[in-house]
Amino acid sequence: MKWTRRLVGGRMSEVLDALVIGAGSAGLGVSYFLKRAGRNHHILDRGRIGETWRTSKTRARTYRNSR
């Protein structure tokens, strides 16, 4: 499905291949792979893009094998 964004006055400005809803870690990951695939897309989020990821109190932990 193609998404069309229209300007005021009814002129078509661009056609999108995808619309990513949510700019958390999953949405940003999807956006990364859409960009690599050459797909025209936009990200929609109610706040600043990646804000939850930047301000999260939890941190990803990495574990090493003890061998």
Helices and strands as residue ranges (DSSP letters): E 3-6, E 12-16, E 18-21, H 25-36, E 41-44, H 51-55
